């Protein structure tokens, strides 16, 4: 199985980054509930272990929130190999969006 790996730096404190990632995962799973089955996810401290089926394929991975960056690693089915860079790009974009501090307007 091909492996994916994405690291995104952030400027949030670690607890705020962890809350952002927990919210992102919750929202993503809710939005995707009609396309995913067998979802299992467990947070242990700053580490998420997740697995699910999508389009009949088993997918698993980890998300780890560090003080200055977030790491996502996982395995995708061989059939998704040609989309690996797109998958990593989408993950990177979602992480960056969730880890961007809220802008205040005056």
N, C-alpha and C positions, 0 to 999 in steps of 0.2 A: 504494500500500500504506500502511495506517495505521502510524504510528510509535508505539513505546512508549518511555517514559523514566522511570526510577526512580532516585532518589538516596537512599541510606541512610547517615546518619552513623555513625561507630564510634569507640570509645575505645581500640582495640588499636593497637599499633605497626604500621607498614605491613607488615613481613615476616610478622607473625602474622595480619594481615587477609588477606594474599595466600595464606598456607597454608590459612586457613579457606575462602577462595573456591575454591581448587584442590580441596580435599576436597569441598566442596559440589557442584561441577561433576562430579567423578568419581562421587560417590554418585548424583546425579540422573540422569546418563547411564546408569549401571548399572541403576537402578530402572526407567528408561523404555526400555530397549533393545528391548522388544517392541513399542513404539509409535512408535519413531523409525527412520528409515533415512537412509543417506547422511550420517551424522554426520561433520563435519569440524570440528576445533577445534585451535587453536594458541595457546599462550601465548608472548608476546614481552614479557619483563619483567613489568610489572604489567598488561598488556593481553591479554585473551582475545578472539579472533575465533572465532565459532562459526556454523555453518550446518547445517541438517538438514531433512528432510521429516517432517511429522507429518500424518497423515490425508490424505496426498496434496498437502499444501501446503508450499511452500518458506518457510522461516523463517531469518532471519539476525540476528546481533546482535553486540554488544560488551559486555564487562564490564571496567571499569577500576577498579583499586584505587588510591586516593589515600591520602595520609597520614591524613586525617580522615573520608573518606567513600568509598563505592563507588557507581559509576555503571553502570547498565545501560541500553543503548539498543538498539533493534532495529526490525525491520519485521515486521509480521504480515499475513497475507492479508486482503483486504477482507472475506471471509466471516466473519472473527473480529472485525470492528469492534465489534459489539454486546457483545462480551465483553472489550473492551480494558481497562476499569476492573477487572474481575475478574482478568485476567491480570496487570496491574500490581500489584494487591493481593497476589496469591499470590507474585509475585517479591519484593515488599517484605517480606512475612512470612518467606519463606525466608532472605532476606539478613539480616534482623534476628536471626533465630534463630541463624544461623551466626556472626554477629559479636558475639554476647553473650558477654562473658568468662565462663569457667566459675566457678561459685559454689563456694566451699569450705565445708564444714561442719566444725564443731569438735566 
